């Protein structure tokens, strides 16, 4: 195929373009067929081409080990990467760059002592929570015990009143032989 390209100075040039068309016959794994035209519509997972391993992967052999390097297509973006720098013949914009200022250096011993202090604080909070939970359970038990004792005292008082009332009725209006035996 030949394409005419117009340059900046106004001249045109004919460029030959080679189009590589891969004809892959895919099996009908899923999807649907048009009844009238017979055209197959595949599900999206069968529409992608299989992975090519020829020129995209460089295979290195070092001793007994083999290294397989692949290009991750998802990570290739149009924006500049952080390793590009301005040099002669290549200018890279620094408008979106972030200046990172290092903080105070922390040694392993300092980090360990900080973590130990935080663990002690966490343990103290946990122990406080457990102690509060224990004290609350004891308080609830005590409240329940006092309520039970009040109810029991009230029940005994009512039982005594009922017994005295029945006794009084038996003495004042005897009906049975036992009631008469109480009176005489």
VMD Tcl script that builds the backbone (N, CA, C; Angstrom):
set m [mol new atoms 552]
animate dup $m
set s [atomselect $m all]
$s set {name element resname resid chain x y z} {
  {N N UNK 1 A 0.848 -1.164 0.000}
  {CA C UNK 1 A 0.000 0.000 0.000}
  {C C UNK 1 A 0.893 1.226 0.000}
  {N N UNK 2 A 0.564 2.232 -0.785}
  {CA C UNK 2 A 1.342 3.467 -0.875}
  {C C UNK 2 A 0.521 4.599 -0.292}
  {N N UNK 3 A 1.166 5.450 0.552}
  {CA C UNK 3 A 0.498 6.568 1.208}
  {C C UNK 3 A 1.268 7.836 0.884}
  {N N UNK 4 A 0.545 8.922 0.516}
  {CA C UNK 4 A 1.167 10.224 0.280}
  {C C UNK 4 A 1.242 10.979 1.591}
  {N N UNK 5 A 2.445 11.459 1.949}
  {CA C UNK 5 A 2.674 12.188 3.186}
  {C C UNK 5 A 3.124 13.590 2.817}
  {N N UNK 6 A 2.465 14.635 3.361}
  {CA C UNK 6 A 2.839 16.025 3.118}
  {C C UNK 6 A 3.755 16.457 4.252}
  {N N UNK 7 A 4.949 16.953 3.905}
  {CA C UNK 7 A 5.928 17.387 4.899}
  {C C UNK 7 A 5.650 18.831 5.298}
  {N N UNK 8 A 6.439 19.332 6.273}
  {CA C UNK 8 A 6.258 20.687 6.772}
  {C C UNK 8 A 6.576 21.741 5.718}
  {N N UNK 9 A 7.543 21.470 4.865}
  {CA C UNK 9 A 7.923 22.452 3.848}
  {C C UNK 9 A 6.991 22.443 2.643}
  {N N UNK 10 A 5.939 21.594 2.647}
  {CA C UNK 10 A 4.945 21.585 1.582}
  {C C UNK 10 A 5.164 20.524 0.533}
  {N N UNK 11 A 6.279 19.825 0.550}
  {CA C UNK 11 A 6.525 18.781 -0.437}
  {C C UNK 11 A 5.835 17.507 0.008}
  {N N UNK 12 A 5.469 16.697 -0.959}
  {CA C UNK 12 A 4.816 15.440 -0.626}
  {C C UNK 12 A 5.718 14.277 -1.001}
  {N N UNK 13 A 5.578 13.221 -0.264}
  {CA C UNK 13 A 6.416 12.049 -0.486}
  {C C UNK 13 A 5.519 10.815 -0.395}
  {N N UNK 14 A 5.777 9.847 -1.252}
  {CA C UNK 14 A 5.018 8.605 -1.239}
  {C C UNK 14 A 5.784 7.583 -0.413}
  {N N UNK 15 A 5.077 7.006 0.564}
  {CA C UNK 15 A 5.689 6.049 1.479}
  {C C UNK 15 A 4.960 4.721 1.302}
  {N N UNK 16 A 5.753 3.641 1.239}
  {CA C UNK 16 A 5.145 2.320 1.128}
  {C C UNK 16 A 4.902 1.762 2.534}
  {N N UNK 17 A 3.668 1.340 2.798}
  {CA C UNK 17 A 3.277 0.819 4.108}
  {C C UNK 17 A 2.926 -0.646 3.948}
  {N N UNK 18 A 3.548 -1.470 4.797}
  {CA C UNK 18 A 3.261 -2.905 4.797}
  {C C UNK 18 A 2.289 -3.202 5.931}
  {N N UNK 19 A 1.175 -3.838 5.629}
  {CA C UNK 19 A 0.179 -4.206 6.633}
  {C C UNK 19 A 0.233 -5.713 6.807}
  {N N UNK 20 A 0.504 -6.103 8.032}
  {CA C UNK 20 A 0.567 -7.521 8.334}
  {C C UNK 20 A -0.794 -7.940 8.880}
  {N N UNK 21 A -1.451 -8.802 8.170}
  {CA C UNK 21 A -2.783 -9.226 8.570}
  {C C UNK 21 A -2.716 -10.690 8.982}
  {N N UNK 22 A -3.019 -10.926 10.245}
  {CA C UNK 22 A -2.973 -12.289 10.744}
  {C C UNK 22 A -4.358 -12.890 10.641}
  {N N UNK 23 A -4.460 -13.925 9.875}
  {CA C UNK 23 A -5.738 -14.615 9.744}
  {C C UNK 23 A -5.696 -15.848 10.630}
  {N N UNK 24 A -6.418 -15.779 11.683}
  {CA C UNK 24 A -6.456 -16.883 12.631}
  {C C UNK 24 A -7.882 -17.419 12.650}
  {N N UNK 25 A -8.038 -18.669 12.389}
  {CA C UNK 25 A -9.373 -19.245 12.473}
  {C C UNK 25 A -9.568 -19.733 13.894}
  {N N UNK 26 A -10.501 -19.109 14.567}
  {CA C UNK 26 A -10.747 -19.460 15.959}
  {C C UNK 26 A -11.896 -20.447 16.037}
  {N N UNK 27 A -11.817 -21.374 16.928}
  {CA C UNK 27 A -12.956 -22.280 17.105}
  {C C UNK 27 A -14.109 -21.526 17.775}
  {N N UNK 28 A -15.303 -21.933 17.516}
  {CA C UNK 28 A -16.476 -21.308 18.111}
  {C C UNK 28 A -16.632 -21.844 19.530}
  {N N UNK 29 A -16.093 -21.089 20.492}
  {CA C UNK 29 A -16.115 -21.512 21.890}
  {C C UNK 29 A -17.378 -21.006 22.578}
  {N N UNK 30 A -17.808 -19.829 22.200}
  {CA C UNK 30 A -19.001 -19.256 22.817}
  {C C UNK 30 A -19.405 -18.015 22.068}
  {N N UNK 31 A -20.628 -17.597 22.212}
  {CA C UNK 31 A -21.121 -16.424 21.525}
  {C C UNK 31 A -22.407 -16.774 20.809}
  {N N UNK 32 A -22.606 -16.166 19.635}
  {CA C UNK 32 A -23.817 -16.470 18.881}
  {C C UNK 32 A -23.580 -16.254 17.403}
  {N N UNK 33 A -24.408 -16.868 16.545}
  {CA C UNK 33 A -24.315 -16.742 15.096}
  {C C UNK 33 A -25.554 -16.035 14.577}
  {N N UNK 34 A -25.327 -15.145 13.609}
  {CA C UNK 34 A -26.450 -14.476 12.956}
  {C C UNK 34 A -27.130 -15.493 12.049}
  {N N UNK 35 A -28.444 -15.641 12.175}
  {CA C UNK 35 A -29.148 -16.691 11.442}
  {C C UNK 35 A -29.165 -16.440 9.944}
  {N N UNK 36 A -29.280 -15.180 9.534}
  {CA C UNK 36 A -29.397 -14.888 8.108}
  {C C UNK 36 A -28.038 -14.795 7.426}
  {N N UNK 37 A -27.097 -14.037 8.036}
  {CA C UNK 37 A -25.798 -13.855 7.375}
  {C C UNK 37 A -24.807 -14.964 7.722}
  {N N UNK 38 A -24.994 -15.661 8.845}
  {CA C UNK 38 A -24.078 -16.722 9.246}
  {C C UNK 38 A -22.814 -16.200 9.915}
  {N N UNK 39 A -22.742 -14.885 10.194}
  {CA C UNK 39 A -21.553 -14.298 10.821}
  {C C UNK 39 A -21.484 -14.717 12.288}
  {N N UNK 40 A -20.268 -15.076 12.757}
  {CA C UNK 40 A -20.080 -15.513 14.132}
  {C C UNK 40 A -19.670 -14.335 14.999}
  {N N UNK 41 A -20.277 -14.198 16.154}
  {CA C UNK 41 A -19.925 -13.185 17.150}
  {C C UNK 41 A -19.437 -13.944 18.380}
  {N N UNK 42 A -18.124 -13.790 18.658}
  {CA C UNK 42 A -17.515 -14.529 19.768}
  {C C UNK 42 A -17.662 -13.753 21.069}
  {N N UNK 43 A -17.597 -14.482 22.173}
  {CA C UNK 43 A -17.520 -13.829 23.471}
  {C C UNK 43 A -16.183 -13.123 23.576}
  {N N UNK 44 A -16.088 -12.145 24.473}
  {CA C UNK 44 A -14.898 -11.291 24.509}
  {C C UNK 44 A -13.629 -12.070 24.850}
  {N N UNK 45 A -13.693 -13.133 25.620}
  {CA C UNK 45 A -12.451 -13.814 25.997}
  {C C UNK 45 A -11.864 -14.621 24.851}
  {N N UNK 46 A -12.608 -14.891 23.799}
  {CA C UNK 46 A -12.047 -15.616 22.667}
  {C C UNK 46 A -11.712 -14.680 21.514}
  {N N UNK 47 A -11.923 -13.376 21.673}
  {CA C UNK 47 A -11.630 -12.443 20.600}
  {C C UNK 47 A -10.170 -12.007 20.583}
  {N N UNK 48 A -9.461 -12.171 21.677}
  {CA C UNK 48 A -8.070 -11.732 21.726}
  {C C UNK 48 A -7.172 -12.766 21.068}
  {N N UNK 49 A -6.086 -12.268 20.499}
  {CA C UNK 49 A -5.136 -13.160 19.836}
  {C C UNK 49 A -4.297 -13.883 20.885}
  {N N UNK 50 A -3.774 -15.039 20.565}
  {CA C UNK 50 A -2.898 -15.714 21.524}
  {C C UNK 50 A -1.591 -14.948 21.687}
  {N N UNK 51 A -0.915 -15.170 22.786}
  {CA C UNK 51 A 0.312 -14.464 23.101}
  {C C UNK 51 A 1.425 -14.870 22.145}
  {N N UNK 52 A 2.157 -13.860 21.653}
  {CA C UNK 52 A 3.266 -14.141 20.744}
  {C C UNK 52 A 4.569 -14.158 21.528}
  {N N UNK 53 A 5.422 -15.109 21.216}
  {CA C UNK 53 A 6.664 -15.261 21.970}
  {C C UNK 53 A 7.905 -15.055 21.114}
  {N N UNK 54 A 7.775 -14.659 19.870}
  {CA C UNK 54 A 8.951 -14.626 18.995}
  {C C UNK 54 A 9.846 -13.427 19.261}
  {N N UNK 55 A 9.412 -12.205 18.952}
  {CA C UNK 55 A 10.310 -11.059 19.030}
  {C C UNK 55 A 10.118 -10.251 20.308}
  {N N UNK 56 A 9.052 -10.479 21.031}
  {CA C UNK 56 A 8.777 -9.663 22.204}
  {C C UNK 56 A 9.554 -10.116 23.434}
  {N N UNK 57 A 10.082 -11.315 23.410}
  {CA C UNK 57 A 10.737 -11.873 24.583}
  {C C UNK 57 A 12.195 -12.170 24.248}
  {N N UNK 58 A 13.076 -11.742 25.134}
  {CA C UNK 58 A 14.482 -12.094 24.957}
  {C C UNK 58 A 14.818 -13.169 25.979}
  {N N UNK 59 A 15.381 -14.237 25.494}
  {CA C UNK 59 A 15.685 -15.368 26.353}
  {C C UNK 59 A 17.197 -15.397 26.574}
  {N N UNK 60 A 17.603 -15.288 27.828}
  {CA C UNK 60 A 19.029 -15.295 28.151}
  {C C UNK 60 A 19.361 -16.588 28.876}
  {N N UNK 61 A 20.513 -17.115 28.570}
  {CA C UNK 61 A 20.968 -18.313 29.246}
  {C C UNK 61 A 22.248 -17.964 29.987}
  {N N UNK 62 A 22.264 -18.182 31.283}
  {CA C UNK 62 A 23.457 -17.931 32.078}
  {C C UNK 62 A 23.707 -19.171 32.918}
  {N N UNK 63 A 24.660 -19.991 32.493}
  {CA C UNK 63 A 24.939 -21.224 33.217}
  {C C UNK 63 A 23.761 -22.166 33.109}
  {N N UNK 64 A 23.254 -22.614 34.233}
  {CA C UNK 64 A 22.135 -23.541 34.233}
  {C C UNK 64 A 20.786 -22.819 34.320}
  {N N UNK 65 A 20.818 -21.496 34.525}
  {CA C UNK 65 A 19.574 -20.753 34.744}
  {C C UNK 65 A 19.173 -20.026 33.472}
  {N N UNK 66 A 17.887 -19.963 33.234}
  {CA C UNK 66 A 17.378 -19.222 32.093}
  {C C UNK 66 A 16.519 -18.080 32.613}
  {N N UNK 67 A 16.679 -16.912 31.990}
  {CA C UNK 67 A 15.886 -15.753 32.367}
  {C C UNK 67 A 14.957 -15.409 31.213}
  {N N UNK 68 A 13.724 -15.198 31.520}
  {CA C UNK 68 A 12.726 -14.866 30.525}
  {C C UNK 68 A 12.252 -13.450 30.820}
  {N N UNK 69 A 12.508 -12.535 29.905}
  {CA C UNK 69 A 12.107 -11.149 30.108}
  {C C UNK 69 A 10.916 -10.841 29.225}
  {N N UNK 70 A 9.865 -10.342 29.836}
  {CA C UNK 70 A 8.670 -9.978 29.097}
  {C C UNK 70 A 8.369 -8.503 29.326}
  {N N UNK 71 A 7.766 -7.907 28.333}
  {CA C UNK 71 A 7.344 -6.528 28.472}
  {C C UNK 71 A 5.912 -6.544 28.978}
  {N N UNK 72 A 5.681 -5.847 30.065}
  {CA C UNK 72 A 4.337 -5.770 30.612}
  {C C UNK 72 A 3.603 -4.665 29.869}
  {N N UNK 73 A 2.671 -5.019 29.038}
  {CA C UNK 73 A 2.005 -4.056 28.175}
  {C C UNK 73 A 1.212 -3.054 28.996}
  {N N UNK 74 A 0.647 -3.458 30.123}
  {CA C UNK 74 A -0.180 -2.562 30.921}
  {C C UNK 74 A 0.620 -1.438 31.548}
  {N N UNK 75 A 1.921 -1.633 31.763}
  {CA C UNK 75 A 2.721 -0.606 32.410}
  {C C UNK 75 A 3.355 0.356 31.423}
  {N N UNK 76 A 3.237 0.131 30.137}
  {CA C UNK 76 A 3.805 1.021 29.141}
  {C C UNK 76 A 2.839 2.175 28.904}
  {N N UNK 77 A 3.177 3.353 29.427}
  {CA C UNK 77 A 2.291 4.505 29.305}
  {C C UNK 77 A 2.929 5.560 28.425}
  {N N UNK 78 A 2.141 6.551 28.056}
  {CA C UNK 78 A 2.654 7.617 27.198}
  {C C UNK 78 A 3.393 8.677 27.989}
  {N N UNK 79 A 3.218 8.720 29.305}
  {CA C UNK 79 A 3.899 9.741 30.103}
  {C C UNK 79 A 5.350 9.356 30.325}
  {N N UNK 80 A 6.149 10.366 30.674}
  {CA C UNK 80 A 7.569 10.147 30.896}
  {C C UNK 80 A 7.764 9.318 32.151}
  {N N UNK 81 A 8.785 8.478 32.114}
  {CA C UNK 81 A 9.090 7.698 33.305}
  {C C UNK 81 A 10.041 8.484 34.181}
  {N N UNK 82 A 10.224 8.020 35.388}
  {CA C UNK 82 A 11.034 8.777 36.338}
  {C C UNK 82 A 12.522 8.690 36.041}
  {N N UNK 83 A 12.939 7.819 35.151}
  {CA C UNK 83 A 14.372 7.686 34.868}
  {C C UNK 83 A 14.829 8.598 33.741}
  {N N UNK 84 A 13.901 9.229 33.015}
  {CA C UNK 84 A 14.315 10.106 31.929}
  {C C UNK 84 A 14.784 11.433 32.494}
  {N N UNK 85 A 15.847 11.976 31.898}
  {CA C UNK 85 A 16.404 13.254 32.329}
  {C C UNK 85 A 16.695 14.096 31.107}
  {N N UNK 86 A 16.710 15.396 31.306}
  {CA C UNK 86 A 17.031 16.309 30.215}
  {C C UNK 86 A 18.517 16.208 29.914}
  {N N UNK 87 A 18.834 16.099 28.629}
  {CA C UNK 87 A 20.230 16.090 28.195}
  {C C UNK 87 A 20.284 16.734 26.818}
  {N N UNK 88 A 21.421 16.797 26.240}
  {CA C UNK 88 A 21.569 17.414 24.931}
  {C C UNK 88 A 20.774 16.615 23.904}
  {N N UNK 89 A 19.865 17.311 23.229}
  {CA C UNK 89 A 19.052 16.665 22.215}
  {C C UNK 89 A 17.756 16.076 22.738}
  {N N UNK 90 A 17.568 16.049 24.037}
  {CA C UNK 90 A 16.341 15.487 24.618}
  {C C UNK 90 A 15.939 16.351 25.798}
  {N N UNK 91 A 14.814 17.029 25.650}
  {CA C UNK 91 A 14.324 17.862 26.742}
  {C C UNK 91 A 13.090 17.208 27.346}
  {N N UNK 92 A 13.093 17.037 28.663}
  {CA C UNK 92 A 11.968 16.425 29.371}
  {C C UNK 92 A 11.400 17.479 30.323}
  {N N UNK 93 A 10.106 17.690 30.253}
  {CA C UNK 93 A 9.451 18.685 31.104}
  {C C UNK 93 A 9.495 18.241 32.560}
  {N N UNK 94 A 9.751 19.193 33.458}
  {CA C UNK 94 A 9.781 18.887 34.883}
  {C C UNK 94 A 8.639 19.594 35.619}
  {N N UNK 95 A 7.577 19.940 34.907}
  {CA C UNK 95 A 6.458 20.660 35.514}
  {C C UNK 95 A 5.681 19.764 36.480}
  {N N UNK 96 A 5.584 18.488 36.195}
  {CA C UNK 96 A 4.806 17.586 37.042}
  {C C UNK 96 A 5.682 16.805 38.028}
  {N N UNK 97 A 6.955 17.120 38.075}
  {CA C UNK 97 A 7.841 16.413 38.994}
  {C C UNK 97 A 7.539 16.804 40.435}
  {N N UNK 98 A 7.773 15.882 41.336}
  {CA C UNK 98 A 7.602 16.127 42.755}
  {C C UNK 98 A 8.973 16.110 43.407}
  {N N UNK 99 A 9.242 17.116 44.219}
  {CA C UNK 99 A 10.509 17.183 44.943}
  {C C UNK 99 A 10.299 16.475 46.270}
  {N N UNK 100 A 11.076 15.454 46.509}
  {CA C UNK 100 A 10.963 14.673 47.740}
  {C C UNK 100 A 12.136 15.027 48.642}
  {N N UNK 101 A 11.810 15.513 49.826}
  {CA C UNK 101 A 12.848 15.883 50.799}
  {C C UNK 101 A 12.947 14.753 51.812}
  {N N UNK 102 A 14.137 14.215 52.009}
  {CA C UNK 102 A 14.250 13.095 52.951}
  {C C UNK 102 A 14.022 13.564 54.383}
  {N N UNK 103 A 13.410 12.696 55.172}
  {CA C UNK 103 A 13.180 13.001 56.583}
  {C C UNK 103 A 14.372 12.575 57.416}
  {N N UNK 104 A 14.165 12.532 58.719}
  {CA C UNK 104 A 15.240 12.152 59.629}
  {C C UNK 104 A 15.519 10.656 59.477}
  {N N UNK 105 A 16.765 10.292 59.447}
  {CA C UNK 105 A 17.158 8.895 59.315}
  {C C UNK 105 A 16.886 8.176 60.627}
  {N N UNK 106 A 16.262 7.011 60.535}
  {CA C UNK 106 A 15.926 6.224 61.717}
  {C C UNK 106 A 16.697 4.909 61.644}
  {N N UNK 107 A 17.461 4.644 62.686}
  {CA C UNK 107 A 18.211 3.397 62.718}
  {C C UNK 107 A 17.289 2.249 63.120}
  {N N UNK 108 A 17.778 1.047 62.970}
  {CA C UNK 108 A 16.982 -0.135 63.314}
  {C C UNK 108 A 16.695 -0.182 64.810}
  {N N UNK 109 A 17.686 0.205 65.634}
  {CA C UNK 109 A 17.473 0.207 67.084}
  {C C UNK 109 A 16.419 1.234 67.492}
  {N N UNK 110 A 16.467 2.427 66.867}
  {CA C UNK 110 A 15.466 3.452 67.166}
  {C C UNK 110 A 14.074 2.983 66.750}
  {N N UNK 111 A 13.991 2.361 65.586}
  {CA C UNK 111 A 12.699 1.865 65.117}
  {C C UNK 111 A 12.174 0.782 66.052}
  {N N UNK 112 A 13.073 -0.119 66.490}
  {CA C UNK 112 A 12.660 -1.189 67.395}
  {C C UNK 112 A 12.175 -0.620 68.725}
  {N N UNK 113 A 12.908 0.384 69.260}
  {CA C UNK 113 A 12.481 0.976 70.539}
  {C C UNK 113 A 11.155 1.710 70.382}
  {N N UNK 114 A 10.940 2.383 69.250}
  {CA C UNK 114 A 9.657 3.052 68.992}
  {C C UNK 114 A 8.532 2.023 68.924}
  {N N UNK 115 A 8.782 0.929 68.217}
  {CA C UNK 115 A 7.762 -0.122 68.104}
  {C C UNK 115 A 7.469 -0.730 69.469}
  {N N UNK 116 A 8.515 -0.909 70.289}
  {CA C UNK 116 A 8.331 -1.465 71.631}
  {C C UNK 116 A 7.471 -0.539 72.483}
  {N N UNK 117 A 7.722 0.775 72.397}
  {CA C UNK 117 A 6.902 1.738 73.147}
  {C C UNK 117 A 5.449 1.679 72.682}
  {N N UNK 118 A 5.243 1.577 71.377}
  {CA C UNK 118 A 3.876 1.510 70.861}
  {C C UNK 118 A 3.186 0.218 71.290}
  {N N UNK 119 A 3.936 -0.872 71.335}
  {CA C UNK 119 A 3.372 -2.144 71.788}
  {C C UNK 119 A 2.973 -2.040 73.260}
  {N N UNK 120 A 3.812 -1.373 74.068}
  {CA C UNK 120 A 3.498 -1.203 75.492}
  {C C UNK 120 A 2.237 -0.361 75.657}
  {N N UNK 121 A 2.113 0.699 74.861}
  {CA C UNK 121 A 0.906 1.532 74.911}
  {C C UNK 121 A -0.317 0.702 74.525}
  {N N UNK 122 A -0.178 -0.064 73.470}
  {CA C UNK 122 A -1.287 -0.904 73.014}
  {C C UNK 122 A -1.669 -1.935 74.074}
  {N N UNK 123 A -0.659 -2.536 74.695}
  {CA C UNK 123 A -0.939 -3.510 75.745}
  {C C UNK 123 A -1.629 -2.854 76.939}
  {N N UNK 124 A -1.209 -1.632 77.277}
  {CA C UNK 124 A -1.853 -0.954 78.413}
  {C C UNK 124 A -3.309 -0.641 78.099}
  {N N UNK 125 A -3.593 -0.215 76.861}
  {CA C UNK 125 A -4.989 0.029 76.477}
  {C C UNK 125 A -5.796 -1.270 76.530}
  {N N UNK 126 A -5.206 -2.355 76.054}
  {CA C UNK 126 A -5.903 -3.640 76.069}
  {C C UNK 126 A -6.174 -4.095 77.495}
  {N N UNK 127 A -5.170 -3.964 78.362}
  {CA C UNK 127 A -5.354 -4.378 79.757}
  {C C UNK 127 A -6.385 -3.496 80.457}
  {N N UNK 128 A -6.395 -2.194 80.124}
  {CA C UNK 128 A -7.404 -1.298 80.694}
  {C C UNK 128 A -8.789 -1.731 80.246}
  {N N UNK 129 A -8.932 -2.062 78.965}
  {CA C UNK 129 A -10.228 -2.495 78.440}
  {C C UNK 129 A -10.696 -3.781 79.134}
  {N N UNK 130 A -9.760 -4.747 79.311}
  {CA C UNK 130 A -10.122 -5.991 79.976}
  {C C UNK 130 A -10.501 -5.741 81.431}
  {N N UNK 131 A -9.773 -4.833 82.114}
  {CA C UNK 131 A -10.081 -4.535 83.514}
  {C C UNK 131 A -11.455 -3.863 83.622}
  {N N UNK 132 A -11.743 -2.923 82.713}
  {CA C UNK 132 A -13.058 -2.283 82.730}
  {C C UNK 132 A -14.164 -3.297 82.474}
  {N N UNK 133 A -13.921 -4.208 81.549}
  {CA C UNK 133 A -14.908 -5.245 81.252}
  {C C UNK 133 A -15.139 -6.120 82.482}
  {N N UNK 134 A -14.077 -6.485 83.179}
  {CA C UNK 134 A -14.181 -7.317 84.377}
  {C C UNK 134 A -14.928 -6.579 85.480}
  {N N UNK 135 A -14.579 -5.308 85.702}
  {CA C UNK 135 A -15.232 -4.520 86.750}
  {C C UNK 135 A -16.711 -4.335 86.427}
  {N N UNK 136 A -17.023 -4.101 85.158}
  {CA C UNK 136 A -18.432 -3.957 84.779}
  {C C UNK 136 A -19.209 -5.243 85.007}
  {N N UNK 137 A -18.582 -6.394 84.709}
  {CA C UNK 137 A -19.272 -7.668 84.950}
  {C C UNK 137 A -19.497 -7.880 86.447}
  {N N UNK 138 A -18.509 -7.535 87.283}
  {CA C UNK 138 A -18.673 -7.656 88.735}
  {C C UNK 138 A -19.772 -6.716 89.212}
  {N N UNK 139 A -19.792 -5.482 88.681}
  {CA C UNK 139 A -20.820 -4.514 89.062}
  {C C UNK 139 A -22.213 -5.027 88.695}
  {N N UNK 140 A -22.337 -5.586 87.490}
  {CA C UNK 140 A -23.636 -6.120 87.072}
  {C C UNK 140 A -24.058 -7.291 87.964}
  {N N UNK 141 A -23.091 -8.158 88.299}
  {CA C UNK 141 A -23.404 -9.270 89.212}
  {C C UNK 141 A -23.877 -8.749 90.569}
  {N N UNK 142 A -23.206 -7.715 91.076}
  {CA C UNK 142 A -23.563 -7.131 92.369}
  {C C UNK 142 A -24.967 -6.522 92.313}
  {N N UNK 143 A -25.266 -5.800 91.235}
  {CA C UNK 143 A -26.592 -5.196 91.085}
  {C C UNK 143 A -27.666 -6.277 91.011}
  {N N UNK 144 A -27.387 -7.329 90.235}
  {CA C UNK 144 A -28.342 -8.437 90.146}
  {C C UNK 144 A -28.544 -9.111 91.497}
  {N N UNK 145 A -27.476 -9.276 92.263}
  {CA C UNK 145 A -27.563 -9.899 93.587}
  {C C UNK 145 A -28.412 -9.053 94.526}
  {N N UNK 146 A -28.196 -7.733 94.514}
  {CA C UNK 146 A -28.976 -6.841 95.380}
  {C C UNK 146 A -30.456 -6.891 94.985}
  {N N UNK 147 A -30.729 -6.875 93.678}
  {CA C UNK 147 A -32.126 -6.965 93.225}
  {C C UNK 147 A -32.751 -8.291 93.650}
  {N N UNK 148 A -31.998 -9.380 93.512}
  {CA C UNK 148 A -32.516 -10.691 93.919}
  {C C UNK 148 A -32.813 -10.720 95.424}
  {N N UNK 149 A -31.891 -10.146 96.221}
  {CA C UNK 149 A -32.089 -10.124 97.669}
  {C C UNK 149 A -33.321 -9.311 98.039}
  {N N UNK 150 A -33.544 -8.174 97.357}
  {CA C UNK 150 A -34.736 -7.364 97.627}
  {C C UNK 150 A -36.001 -8.135 97.264}
  {N N UNK 151 A -35.979 -8.795 96.108}
  {CA C UNK 151 A -37.156 -9.581 95.698}
  {C C UNK 151 A -37.413 -10.734 96.676}
  {N N UNK 152 A -36.343 -11.369 97.107}
  {CA C UNK 152 A -36.472 -12.491 98.045}
  {C C UNK 152 A -37.021 -12.003 99.386}
  {N N UNK 153 A -36.543 -10.869 99.841}
  {CA C UNK 153 A -37.029 -10.303 101.103}
  {C C UNK 153 A -38.513 -9.938 100.984}
  {N N UNK 154 A -38.879 -9.355 99.849}
  {CA C UNK 154 A -40.276 -9.005 99.610}
  {C C UNK 154 A -41.147 -10.260 99.539}
  {N N UNK 155 A -40.655 -11.296 98.878}
  {CA C UNK 155 A -41.386 -12.560 98.786}
  {C C UNK 155 A -41.592 -13.173 100.170}
  {N N UNK 156 A -40.538 -13.163 100.998}
  {CA C UNK 156 A -40.650 -13.726 102.358}
  {C C UNK 156 A -41.629 -12.924 103.202}
  {N N UNK 157 A -41.590 -11.602 103.046}
  {CA C UNK 157 A -42.512 -10.744 103.809}
  {C C UNK 157 A -43.963 -11.036 103.424}
  {N N UNK 158 A -44.212 -11.153 102.102}
  {CA C UNK 158 A -45.566 -11.444 101.632}
  {C C UNK 158 A -46.015 -12.836 102.074}
  {N N UNK 159 A -45.085 -13.788 102.035}
  {CA C UNK 159 A -45.406 -15.153 102.481}
  {C C UNK 159 A -45.779 -15.164 103.964}
  {N N UNK 160 A -45.045 -14.381 104.765}
  {CA C UNK 160 A -45.331 -14.308 106.204}
  {C C UNK 160 A -46.680 -13.650 106.444}
  {N N UNK 161 A -46.958 -12.561 105.688}
  {CA C UNK 161 A -48.255 -11.891 105.818}
  {C C UNK 161 A -49.401 -12.839 105.437}
  {N N UNK 162 A -49.234 -13.568 104.363}
  {CA C UNK 162 A -50.255 -14.502 103.924}
  {C C UNK 162 A -50.476 -15.604 104.965}
  {N N UNK 163 A -49.379 -16.121 105.538}
  {CA C UNK 163 A -49.464 -17.168 106.557}
  {C C UNK 163 A -50.179 -16.657 107.810}
  {N N UNK 164 A -49.819 -15.418 108.230}
  {CA C UNK 164 A -50.468 -14.836 109.411}
  {C C UNK 164 A -51.949 -14.582 109.150}
  {N N UNK 165 A -52.280 -14.160 107.941}
  {CA C UNK 165 A -53.673 -13.911 107.584}
  {C C UNK 165 A -54.485 -15.209 107.598}
  {N N UNK 166 A -53.894 -16.283 107.028}
  {CA C UNK 166 A -54.566 -17.583 107.032}
  {C C UNK 166 A -54.731 -18.076 108.472}
  {N N UNK 167 A -53.713 -17.893 109.287}
  {CA C UNK 167 A -53.752 -18.308 110.701}
  {C C UNK 167 A -54.845 -17.536 111.444}
  {N N UNK 168 A -54.894 -16.239 111.168}
  {CA C UNK 168 A -55.913 -15.401 111.803}
  {C C UNK 168 A -57.314 -15.855 111.402}
  {N N UNK 169 A -57.506 -16.165 110.099}
  {CA C UNK 169 A -58.807 -16.652 109.617}
  {C C UNK 169 A -59.165 -17.986 110.276}
  {N N UNK 170 A -58.194 -18.862 110.418}
  {CA C UNK 170 A -58.451 -20.166 111.036}
  {C C UNK 170 A -58.857 -20.006 112.488}
  {N N UNK 171 A -58.287 -19.022 113.195}
  {CA C UNK 171 A -58.609 -18.824 114.604}
  {C C UNK 171 A -59.949 -18.104 114.779}
  {N N UNK 172 A -60.204 -17.135 113.894}
  {CA C UNK 172 A -61.434 -16.350 114.049}
  {C C UNK 172 A -62.664 -17.090 113.514}
  {N N UNK 173 A -62.515 -17.836 112.445}
  {CA C UNK 173 A -63.634 -18.564 111.855}
  {C C UNK 173 A -63.196 -19.995 111.591}
  {N N UNK 174 A -63.144 -20.803 112.626}
  {CA C UNK 174 A -62.710 -22.186 112.451}
  {C C UNK 174 A -63.727 -22.992 111.641}
  {N N UNK 175 A -63.203 -23.807 110.726}
  {CA C UNK 175 A -64.072 -24.622 109.878}
  {C C UNK 175 A -63.771 -26.106 110.033}
  {N N UNK 176 A -62.529 -26.447 110.166}
  {CA C UNK 176 A -62.158 -27.854 110.245}
  {C C UNK 176 A -61.813 -28.212 111.692}
  {N N UNK 177 A -61.605 -29.533 111.907}
  {CA C UNK 177 A -61.264 -30.020 113.247}
  {C C UNK 177 A -59.939 -29.449 113.717}
  {N N UNK 178 A -58.966 -29.291 112.797}
  {CA C UNK 178 A -57.666 -28.718 113.160}
  {C C UNK 178 A -57.813 -27.259 113.583}
  {N N UNK 179 A -58.729 -26.533 112.900}
  {CA C UNK 179 A -58.953 -25.142 113.275}
  {C C UNK 179 A -59.524 -25.047 114.699}
  {N N UNK 180 A -60.446 -25.953 115.046}
  {CA C UNK 180 A -61.004 -25.957 116.389}
  {C C UNK 180 A -59.978 -26.357 117.430}
  {N N UNK 181 A -59.051 -27.247 117.030}
  {CA C UNK 181 A -57.991 -27.651 117.950}
  {C C UNK 181 A -57.042 -26.479 118.243}
  {N N UNK 182 A -56.868 -25.602 117.263}
  {CA C UNK 182 A -56.030 -24.413 117.494}
  {C C UNK 182 A -56.676 -23.460 118.497}
  {N N UNK 183 A -57.951 -23.334 118.374}
  {CA C UNK 183 A -58.656 -22.381 119.243}
  {C C UNK 183 A -58.731 -22.895 120.670}
  {N N UNK 184 A -59.012 -24.164 120.885}
  {CA C UNK 184 A -59.197 -24.722 122.227}
  {C C UNK 184 A -58.011 -25.479 122.672}
}
mol reanalyze $m
mol bondsrecalc $m
mol representation Tube
mol addrep $m
